[in-house]
Amino acid sequence: MACREVKAKEELIRLVRNADKAVEVDIDGRKTGRGAYLCREQACWESGFNGGRLEYTLRTSLTEANRQELINFSKGLFRVDPKE
């Protein structure tokens, strides 16, 4: 959604808007609801949260608590380049 690169589904994290209009992480990719995919790169998650892209795509508004929950989840995803 954010970087618009084509990647294998296994490389992406699905976020889904549930019936309560909250956004949650869908690890298995099986939850019902409107979904959006982000890759495991920090820039993609930042782009998704900045400017309301994620909210626009999922057609919902994130509460501050929901936003913080997703940000906390994303912190464990960012790859560290072994070359650095």
Helices and strands as residue ranges (DSSP letters): G 9-11, E 12-17, E 23-26, E 34-39, H 42-49, G 50-52, H 53-58, H 64-75
